[in-house]
């Protein structure tokens, strides 16, 4: 078939692109290791809505 090399090229291109994306972006997604224990616990204990809104609770949004 004529289309098989093109399909293989597309699949390999997607795999290489995904690998490059994760190699470049993964260190930026992980939390820093130098956080104090209290700050890490505060972030873990905070409700998801206050973390997503930048500290504002659901009722505080304008």
Secondary structure, 3 states (H helix, E strand, C coil): CCCHHHHHHHHHHHHHHHHHHHHHHHHHHCCCCCCCHHHHHHHHHCCHHHHHCCCCCHHHCC
